[in-house]
Amino acid sequence: MTGPSVELTVYGEAAASDANVVFPFDLALPAARDLWALAQSVRSSNSDLVTAQGTVASWKGPHRDAFDSKVTTYGSSSSSVASALEALATGIAAAWAAARGQQNRINKARWVEHEKQNEGARGWGVVEFFAGEKDYGPPPDNPAVPGAPGFGATGERMYPEYGP
């Protein structure tokens, strides 16, 4: 004894029955922009300190040596922090693009499933039997990864009535 046949609509790497992607779409790109701006601020503060170091050129002795050592250490540390902040910002942007692309594929799979159900209800199934299956096009690609410093959205939400 077998149950009713259920056709699962799979579109690319997504199925209509997949859960929505859990991702803070509205917060991610503003966070990337803010992290990038913070990195630039850190780089600027280092530049300001190096400029200030030049103004105390007349200093001599152990205090000058200690000051120069601390400026060098701060420069190295601030450069590392700024680079890490920039990497985090670009990583968030890449995650946004991957999440948006996957959610768009899920939404399209749901739309295709809805269209197929409506076609069956309208009697189009017989027509397609003789004329061939309707082509719904390829699954959507991931949008391009947003770039610094603006990290503007590079793709829109597709089929928003079917998911976030």
Residue pairs with C-beta under 8 A, 6 or more apart in sequence:
8 15
8 16
8 17
9 15
9 16
9 109
9 110
9 112
9 113
9 116
10 16
10 109
11 105
11 108
11 109
11 112
11 136
11 139
12 105
12 108
12 109
12 138
12 139
12 140
13 102
13 105
13 139
14 102
14 105
14 106
14 108
14 109
14 139
15 106
15 109
16 106
16 109
16 110
16 112
16 113
18 106
18 109
20 103
20 106
20 163
20 164
21 99
21 102
21 103
21 106
21 164
23 95
23 96
23 99
23 103
25 96
25 99
25 100
25 103
25 157
25 164
28 92
28 93
28 95
28 96
28 99
29 92
29 93
29 96
29 146
29 151
29 152
29 153
30 151
31 89
31 92
32 89
32 90
32 92
32 93
32 96
32 146
32 148
32 151
33 89
33 149
33 150
33 151
35 85
35 86
35 88
35 89
35 92
36 85
36 86
36 89
36 148
36 149
36 151
37 149
38 85
39 81
39 82
39 83
39 85
39 86
39 89
40 82
40 149
42 78
42 81
42 82
42 85
43 78
43 79
43 82
45 78
46 74
46 75
46 78
46 79
46 82
49 71
49 74
49 75
50 71
50 75
53 67
53 68
53 71
56 64
56 67
59 67
86 148
89 148
89 151
90 145
90 148
93 145
93 146
93 147
93 148
93 151
94 145
96 145
96 146
97 142
97 143
97 144
97 145
97 146
97 154
97 155
98 142
100 142
100 143
100 155
100 157
101 140
101 141
101 142
101 143
101 155
102 142
103 157
103 163
103 164
104 140
104 155
104 157
104 158
104 159
105 139
105 140
106 162
106 163
107 157
107 158
107 159
107 160
107 162
107 163
108 136
108 139
108 140
108 158
108 159
108 162
109 139
110 159
110 162
110 163
111 159
111 162
112 136
114 162
115 134
115 136
119 125
119 128
119 134
124 134
128 134
140 158
142 155
143 153
143 154
143 155
144 154
144 155
145 154
146 152
146 153
146 154
157 164
